[in-house]
Amino acid sequence: MITQVVRRCGSLVIAYFWISCPAFAAERIVGLQSAPSVAMALPWFAEEARLYAKHDLDFQLVYIASSGIVTAAMSGGSGNVAIVGGEGPIRAYISGNTDFVFIGSVKNVLTHSLMGKADLKRPEDLKGKRIGVGRIGGNAHYFTMYGMRQRGLDPLKDANLIQTGGAPETFLALSTGAVDAASLTTPQDTRAAFLGFNYVIDGREIKPAYVATGFVTLRSVIAKRPKAISQFMHVMAESLKIMISDRELAFKVISRKIGLTDRKVFDAAYTAELKVLEPRLDIKAGAIQANLDEIARTDPRAKQVKAEQLIDRRFLDEMEKDGTFDKLGLK
């Protein structure tokens, strides 16, 4: 009898310890997302497949348009990780906040395009026009500057660049005539094309190296919570596998999140985007260097920074060694 009481009490103590001890609680992480796009959709698939709970994460995703604003939020302690365009974190690093670091990437090329009204067909037709660029310092703005220069135009002199907010707002500005052209990426560029807008500067042909969708955290967060960041990256790898292998689920998730109900538009955008995604979430030094070179046009401090200084590959290496990528069939 005494033995049974002891055993029951022991079980109660263990159960209480299990429930109340923080060591067994799910890791709390706040993630920031800078655009609702196909390449930045991995956190949505993780939620759909309940991967956060599987990997003992209590994850909250917050959408904040523009990588610059995401970077400011992280600097202020409002996020642990981000899926974001490269310019914001890189500019922060150049400005002295060397806590920022890339730990992976979904997409190392930029596939924005400058979409224009029916009467805009050639790059030179953009002269004097109003161009929606999302937010200054974001991916859309970067492509506008790069793409116009590639076509022999001066973006600061030949056009009127207008901040139009996030990707949905930029598409709306174009479709309602608030701007004459706009820098859009999938699926919004495909959506615009189906409405009759032209690819005035086709980014699908240019594909400049650029951290279009990177995973960013802070070195101080890695130092304090390496396990949590590792769990997050494992979740993202599984999410990538789901997104690229299940088209029907991809349509269900993405259409619900961004209000895209036209299946033809989705299929065209999805097919195009899969061709440029990183199958093992690799972050390319060349993509970061492209950002640095562009920033160096106006900020000479960028010339003193090497791309590898902004990269921490430990979690990618970990997934190579533990077989995560191979088990998922990501090549």
Phi, psi and omega per residue, in radians:
M1 nan -0.848 3.141
I2 -1.065 -0.703 -3.136
T3 -1.074 -0.745 -3.141
Q4 -1.109 -0.721 3.126
V5 -1.084 -0.784 3.133
V6 -1.040 -0.768 -3.137
R7 -1.102 -0.745 3.137
R8 -1.118 -0.763 3.124
C9 -1.099 -0.719 3.117
G10 -1.080 -0.709 3.136
S11 -1.127 -0.712 3.124
L12 -1.104 -0.735 3.135
V13 -1.092 -0.781 3.138
I14 -1.106 -0.752 -3.140
A15 -1.102 -0.764 3.134
Y16 -1.093 -0.755 3.140
F17 -1.079 -0.738 -3.112
W18 -1.075 -0.745 -3.088
I19 -1.291 -0.742 -2.971
S20 -1.580 -0.370 -3.053
C21 -1.313 2.190 -3.135
P22 -1.038 -0.410 -3.099
A23 -1.069 -0.456 -3.096
F24 -1.767 0.036 3.126
A25 -1.367 2.652 3.087
A26 -1.115 2.509 3.128
E27 -1.245 2.179 -3.130
R28 -1.510 2.148 3.127
I29 -2.353 2.372 3.017
V30 -1.872 2.113 3.131
G31 -1.915 2.476 3.138
L32 -1.936 2.482 -3.112
Q33 -2.225 2.262 -3.026
S34 -1.673 -0.131 3.116
A35 -2.792 2.459 3.052
P36 -1.505 1.568 -3.065
S37 -2.410 3.017 3.135
V38 -1.081 -0.816 -3.098
A39 -1.152 -0.456 -3.126
M40 -1.749 0.323 -3.048
A41 -1.537 -0.090 -3.036
L42 -0.963 -0.727 3.109
P43 -1.054 -0.526 3.104
W44 -1.162 -0.715 3.141
F45 -1.210 -0.596 3.087
A46 -1.115 -0.688 3.096
E47 -1.153 -0.784 -3.121
E48 -1.056 -0.718 -3.088
A49 -1.589 0.061 3.128
R50 0.999 0.709 -3.113
L51 -1.341 -0.457 -3.135
Y52 -1.088 -0.836 3.123
A53 -1.110 -0.661 3.131
K54 -1.016 -0.618 -3.117
H55 -1.806 0.379 3.062
D56 1.012 0.780 3.086
L57 -2.054 2.419 2.963
D58 -1.847 1.678 -2.938
F59 -1.921 2.319 3.055
Q60 -2.101 2.206 3.118
L61 -1.795 2.293 3.140
V62 -2.163 2.213 3.110
Y63 -1.564 2.180 3.067
I64 -2.354 1.950 -3.095
A65 -1.089 2.290 3.069
S66 1.601 2.272 3.136
S67 -1.161 -0.525 3.114
G68 -1.115 -0.725 3.140
I69 -1.270 -0.638 3.060
V70 -1.050 -0.761 -3.138
T71 -1.080 -0.745 3.116
A72 -1.095 -0.699 3.124
A73 -1.113 -0.748 3.118
M74 -1.145 -0.681 3.110
S75 -1.060 -0.551 3.141
G76 -1.541 0.093 3.078
G77 1.523 0.273 -3.073
S78 -1.640 0.117 3.114
G79 -2.811 2.585 3.135
N80 -1.710 -0.609 3.119
V81 -2.438 2.864 3.091
A82 -2.587 2.589 2.949
I83 -1.952 1.958 -2.777
V84 -2.728 2.751 2.990
G85 -1.212 2.712 -2.947
G86 -1.329 -0.412 -2.958
E87 -1.099 -0.746 -3.112
G88 -1.028 -0.968 3.131
P89 -1.079 -0.639 -3.121
I90 -1.193 -0.731 3.090
R91 -1.109 -0.668 3.109
A92 -1.092 -0.751 3.133
Y93 -1.081 -0.802 -3.139
I94 -1.063 -0.597 -3.119
S95 -1.375 -0.025 3.063
G96 2.032 -0.166 3.120
N97 -1.558 1.379 -3.064
T98 -1.382 0.176 3.069
D99 -1.268 -0.404 -3.112
F100 -1.269 2.457 -3.133
V101 -2.690 2.481 3.065
F102 -1.547 2.336 -3.133
I103 -2.052 0.043 3.124
G104 2.963 3.105 3.137
S105 -2.734 2.571 3.052
V106 -1.656 -0.519 -2.996
K107 -2.660 2.117 -3.082
N108 -1.921 0.288 3.011
V109 -2.333 2.691 -3.137
L110 -1.715 2.246 -3.123
T111 -2.095 0.434 2.999
H112 -1.134 2.788 2.998
S113 -2.432 2.672 3.015
L114 -1.571 1.899 -3.127
M115 -1.685 2.357 -3.085
G116 -2.295 2.892 3.101
K117 -1.071 2.928 -3.021
A118 -0.970 -0.556 -3.102
D119 -1.475 -0.046 3.087
L120 -1.799 1.899 -3.055
K121 -2.105 -0.510 -3.098
R122 -2.078 2.699 -3.142
P123 -0.905 -0.703 -3.115
E124 -1.138 -0.324 3.095
D125 -1.205 -0.221 -3.136
L126 -1.356 -0.215 -3.098
K127 -1.032 2.221 3.113
G128 1.378 0.050 -3.075
K129 -1.642 2.819 3.084
R130 -1.560 2.123 -3.100
I131 -2.054 2.137 3.080
G132 -1.362 2.194 -3.046
V133 -2.122 0.379 -3.104
G134 1.204 -1.989 3.062
R135 -2.184 2.516 3.109
I136 -1.020 2.256 -3.138
G137 1.663 -0.086 3.132
G138 -1.654 3.141 -3.101
N139 -1.041 -0.770 -3.097
A140 -1.104 -0.712 3.119
H141 -1.143 -0.764 3.142
Y142 -1.020 -0.822 -3.111
F143 -1.118 -0.670 3.113
T144 -1.009 -0.828 -3.140
M145 -1.101 -0.836 -3.095
Y146 -1.159 -0.873 -3.075
G147 -1.093 -0.713 3.132
M148 -1.165 -0.701 3.092
R149 -1.105 -0.692 3.122
Q150 -1.067 -0.466 -3.122
R151 -1.789 0.313 3.032
G152 1.395 0.327 -3.135
L153 -1.907 2.705 3.036
D154 -1.779 1.869 -3.047
P155 -1.078 -0.439 -3.117
L156 -1.495 -0.362 -3.120
K157 -1.887 -0.562 -2.990
D158 -1.586 -0.149 -3.109
A159 -2.605 2.908 3.101
N160 -1.853 1.802 -3.106
L161 -1.445 2.196 -3.040
I162 -2.111 2.265 3.058
Q163 -1.265 2.199 -3.067
T164 -2.123 0.146 3.106
G165 1.574 -2.557 -3.122
G166 -1.358 -3.114 -3.102
A167 -1.047 -0.787 3.126
P168 -1.086 -0.698 -3.130
E169 -1.198 -0.608 3.126
T170 -1.197 -0.723 3.067
F171 -1.079 -0.748 3.138
L172 -1.091 -0.709 3.127
A173 -1.068 -0.684 3.119
L174 -1.236 -0.815 -3.054
S175 -1.188 -0.421 3.139
T176 -1.698 -0.037 3.104
G177 1.497 0.171 3.115
A178 -1.192 -0.449 3.030
V179 -2.307 2.808 -3.136
D180 -1.516 -0.479 3.139
A181 -2.611 2.867 -3.126
A182 -2.683 2.602 3.082
S183 -1.572 1.959 -3.053
L184 -2.277 2.641 3.028
T185 -2.150 3.111 -3.088
T186 -1.104 2.448 0.020
P187 -1.623 0.061 -3.035
Q188 -1.180 -0.592 3.108
D189 -1.165 -0.713 3.096
T190 -1.116 -0.709 3.109
R191 -1.048 -0.762 3.133
A192 -1.139 -0.703 -3.137
A193 -1.077 -0.690 3.129
F194 -1.195 -0.338 3.097
L195 -1.579 -0.027 3.076
G196 1.806 0.065 3.092
F197 -1.372 2.640 -3.066
N198 -1.697 2.612 2.948
Y199 -1.413 1.631 -3.096
V200 -1.307 -0.769 2.949
I201 -2.213 1.941 -2.985
D202 -1.557 1.824 -3.138
G203 -1.197 -0.319 3.112
R204 -1.165 -0.387 3.097
E205 -1.560 -0.637 -3.074
I206 -1.365 -0.879 -3.129
K207 0.761 1.087 3.141
P208 -1.187 2.498 3.045
A209 -1.068 2.342 -3.044
Y210 -3.109 2.505 3.059
V211 -1.373 1.513 -3.095
A212 -1.294 -0.645 3.124
T213 -2.504 1.742 -3.106
G214 -2.017 2.758 2.997
F215 -1.694 2.145 -3.072
V216 -2.184 2.473 2.981
T217 -2.494 -2.934 3.118
L218 -1.978 2.495 3.105
R219 -1.036 -0.615 3.132
S220 -1.156 -0.574 3.088
V221 -1.220 -0.737 3.103
I222 -1.056 -0.743 -3.112
A223 -1.083 -0.657 -3.085
K224 -1.554 -0.550 -2.999
R225 -2.408 0.985 -3.110
P226 -1.071 -0.628 -3.130
K227 -1.105 -0.738 -3.114
A228 -1.121 -0.730 3.138
I229 -1.199 -0.645 3.072
S230 -1.082 -0.790 3.120
Q231 -1.056 -0.742 3.136
F232 -1.049 -0.800 -3.116
M233 -1.164 -0.617 3.062
H234 -1.119 -0.684 3.079
V235 -1.080 -0.754 -3.122
M236 -1.128 -0.634 3.095
A237 -1.109 -0.775 3.102
E238 -1.139 -0.658 3.130
S239 -1.113 -0.710 3.113
L240 -1.060 -0.778 3.130
K241 -1.011 -0.784 -3.124
I242 -1.130 -0.779 -3.060
M243 -1.120 -0.723 -3.054
I244 -1.461 -0.238 -3.063
S245 -1.897 -0.173 -3.101
D246 -2.232 1.535 -3.083
R247 -1.083 -0.691 -3.110
E248 -1.128 -0.764 3.102
L249 -1.153 -0.665 3.123
A250 -1.043 -0.770 3.111
F251 -1.096 -0.761 -3.138
K252 -1.043 -0.835 -3.073
V253 -1.240 -0.890 -3.056
I254 -1.184 -0.706 3.132
S255 -1.106 -0.638 3.130
R256 -1.219 -0.672 -3.064
K257 -1.315 -0.606 -3.068
I258 -2.057 0.109 3.072
G259 1.253 0.498 3.131
L260 -1.685 1.849 -3.058
T261 -1.850 -0.183 -3.132
D262 -1.387 1.943 -3.052
R263 -1.144 -0.608 3.137
K264 -1.127 -0.725 3.112
V265 -1.111 -0.807 -3.135
F266 -1.049 -0.861 -3.084
D267 -1.022 -0.731 3.135
A268 -1.150 -0.771 -3.125
A269 -1.183 -0.781 -3.113
Y270 -1.088 -0.806 -3.133
T271 -1.074 -0.754 -3.135
A272 -1.161 -0.691 -3.064
E273 -1.251 -0.613 -3.127
L274 -1.044 -0.459 -3.096
K275 -1.236 -0.324 -3.040
V276 -2.041 0.087 3.137
L277 -1.426 2.572 3.133
E278 -1.395 2.021 -3.052
P279 -1.171 -0.380 3.106
R280 -2.163 0.458 3.039
L281 1.000 0.538 -3.098
D282 -1.241 2.469 3.033
I283 -1.795 2.112 -3.036
K284 -1.631 2.225 3.112
A285 -1.052 -0.614 3.139
G286 -1.087 -0.580 3.114
A287 -1.191 -0.732 3.094
I288 -1.159 -0.701 3.138
Q289 -1.062 -0.648 3.104
A290 -1.075 -0.719 3.053
N291 -1.058 -0.819 -3.119
L292 -1.053 -0.724 -3.129
D293 -1.117 -0.690 3.134
E294 -1.192 -0.754 -3.138
I295 -1.127 -0.596 -3.116
A296 -1.087 -0.303 3.086
R297 -1.057 -0.580 -3.096
T298 -2.094 -0.217 -3.113
D299 -2.352 1.724 -3.080
P300 -1.070 -0.316 3.120
R301 -1.068 -0.437 -3.124
A302 -1.113 -0.452 -3.133
K303 -1.217 -0.336 -3.109
Q304 -1.568 -0.048 -3.081
V305 -1.858 2.338 3.062
K306 -1.723 2.487 -3.062
A307 -0.959 -0.723 -3.086
E308 -1.108 -0.364 3.099
Q309 -1.147 -0.359 -3.090
L310 -1.724 0.158 -3.040
I311 -2.120 2.372 2.984
D312 -2.230 1.939 -3.029
R313 -1.669 0.146 -2.997
R314 -1.013 -0.650 -3.082
F315 -1.355 -0.588 3.026
L316 -1.146 -0.762 3.102
D317 -1.079 -0.689 3.139
E318 -1.066 -0.742 -3.122
M319 -1.269 -0.470 3.014
E320 -1.179 -0.782 -3.073
K321 -1.257 -0.673 -3.109
D322 -1.481 0.021 3.043
G323 1.439 0.192 -3.094
T324 -0.988 -0.891 -3.102
F325 -1.087 -0.745 -3.121
D326 -1.159 -0.729 -3.138
K327 -1.107 -0.578 -3.133
L328 -1.470 -0.154 -3.116
G329 1.303 0.447 3.117
L330 -1.578 2.114 -3.041
K331 -2.128 nan nan
